[in-house]
């Protein structure tokens, strides 16, 4: 039986650095300009070199932040028979670089997961199919689209609702910025390229090592002709 790492589907989710502008006016009634949401991201998903599905990250603006809708769909077929089926949907609200709410559902080859949140006394209460707990500090999911925010002591797994402690490292390889994340059920390498027009590091690829020795790859649908 094939097993995928439970990292938010590698559900997962996006903010290339959020920037905004505030009108330079001393009038107390002057309106502020909300920061633009991250650009939408579209990935083809491969098991080793065989394409098995897609994972899309769609953003829309809200006050002081953005809403993310993430949807992943993988199927592994052999001779026309489906041996593994993965479906994940997640909705996240982000403000001031912190996760404010999350709703997700996942079907990993028949194993069902759900994550929801509520605001309780200004803290985030996370509920999964197994437990309910409260986070009192700024909570972040696996925010692959915002590389600098990945360097948090712990990240919320949007598939399982688990707050996972991680180790992160980074290096430069030519024009690539490479970030590696490791922890329980997590062995991921992320690739970023700098946008010359904006100076932002754009997420281009993800490589995750699976327990069976195979590799799950995310490749930007805007490059390599995919």
N, C-alpha and C positions, 0 to 999 in steps of 0.2 A: 504494500500500500504506500503510495506516495504521500509525503508529508511536507507542507510548506511552513516556513517560519511565521509565527503569529505576530507580525509587526504591523498591525493595522492593515492587514491584507498584504501585505506590505502596504493595510489600508492606512491610509497614510496621508500625509497631507501637507497649504502652500503659501509661502509668502516670500517672494524674492525680496527684498527689503521694502518696507512700506514707507513712502515718503509723501509728505503733504505740504501745503503752504498755508500760512495764515496771513490774511490781509494786514498790511502795515498801516493801521489806522487807530488813533487813540480814542476814537468814539466807541463807547462801551456797547453800542448797539450794532457795531460792525459785524457782519456774518463771517464765520470761518469757513475755509474750504476743506472738505473732507479729503483725507488721503486717498489716492487711487488704489484700487485693489490690485493684487498680483495679476499677472497675465495668465490666461488659461494654459494648462499643460496637458498634453496628450502623449501617452506612451503605448507602444506595442510591447507585449510581454512575451518573453521566450523562455522555454525550458531547454537549457543548453542552447542549441542553435535552431530549435524548432519553435515557430510562433504558435502560442496557445491562447492568446487573448489580448485584452486592452485594459488600461487603467487611465481614466480621465479625471482631471482636477479642474473644476469650474468655479470661478470666483465672481462675487458681486459685492458692491460697496454697501456698507452700513455706517452709522455714525462712529467715527474714530476707529474704523477697522473694516472688516470684510466678513462675508459668509462664504464658506467653502462647501461645495457639494462634490463628493468623491465617489466614483463608481468603478468597481473592478469586476471583470468577468474572465475567468480562465477555464479552459477545458482541455484535458489531456486525452487524446483518442489514439487507439491502436487498432488498425484494420477496421476503422469506422465505429468501434465500440468505445464509449466514454468510460475511462477508468478513474478519472478525477474531475470533479466539478467544483468550482469556487466562485461564489457570488458575494460581493460586499458593497454596501452603501453606507455612506457616512455624511452627516451634516455637522459642520463646526462653525461656531461664531468666535471670531477673534477681535479683541480690542486692546490697544496699547501693548501689542506683542504678547498677550496672554490669552489662553483659551477660556472663554466665558461660558460656553455650553457645547454639548455634544450629544448626538443621537446617531447610533449606528446599529446595523444588523448584518450578520454574516452567516452564510451557509458554506461550511468547508467540508465538502463531500459528505453531507448529512449531519455533521456536527454543527449545532446552532449556537450562535453567540449574539448577545445584545448589550449595548451600553447606552445609558441615558444619564442626564445630569439635572440638577436643580440648584437654585441659589438658596442657601440656608444661612441666615445671619452673616451675609456678605462672604460666605465661603462656598466653594463648589462641592456639592454632594454627588458622588458617582455611584450609580447603581448598575450592577451586572446581574446575570442570572444566578450568581453564587453569593454575592455580598453587596453591602452598601458601606461606603466610607467617605470621609470628608477631607478635602485638601484645603489648607488654610493659606498657602502661598500662591504665587503666580504659577499656574499649571500649564504645561505645554505637551502637545502630542508629538508624534514623530514628524516634525515640521521640516520635511526634506527640502521644501521650496525656499526655506530661509536658513541657509547653512550656519550662520552665526548663532542662531537660537538653538541649534542642535547640541551646543555645548552646555547643556543643563545637567545637573547631577542625576535627575531622573526624568523620564518621559512617559507620558500616558499612552499605552497601547490601545488604539481605537477599536481594535477587534475584540480584545478580551477585557478591556477596562483596567488592566493591571498597570500600576505605576512601577516602572522598571528602572533599576539603577544600572548605569551604563558606563563604559569607558570609551572615550573618543580620542582620536588622533588625526592629524592632517599633514599633507605634504604637497609639494608642487612637482608636477611632471610636465615640463614644457609649458603649454598653455592651459593645462588642466590643474584645477584645484581638487585634490582627492581627500575625502573625509572618510575615516573608517570608524564604525560603531560596533562594539561587542558587548555582550551580556547574556542573560538567560535566553536561550532560543534565538539569539540575535548574532549574526555575523554578516555585516553589510558594508559594502564599499560604494560611495557616491561620487559621481564625477560632475564638476561644474566648469563652465567656461565663462570668461568675463565678456560682457557686452561692451564693446568699445564705445558705443554711443552713451550709455548710462553709467558705466563703471560697475554695474551689478553682476554678481556671480549667478549665472543661470543654470538651473539643474538640467543635466542632459542624460544621465544614465544612472542606473542602480544595479549592483551585482550582489546577490545574496546566495551564500553557500547553504545547501540543504543537508539534512542529516544523512541522506542516502548518497552523498558525494556529488550530486548533480548541482547545477547552478541555475538560479532564476535571474533573468536579466530584464531590466526595463531599458528601452531605447527610445529616445525622443522621436515621435512620429514626424517631426519636422526635419530630421537629418537622416542621412544614409539611405534616402529614397524609400523609407518605410512608411 
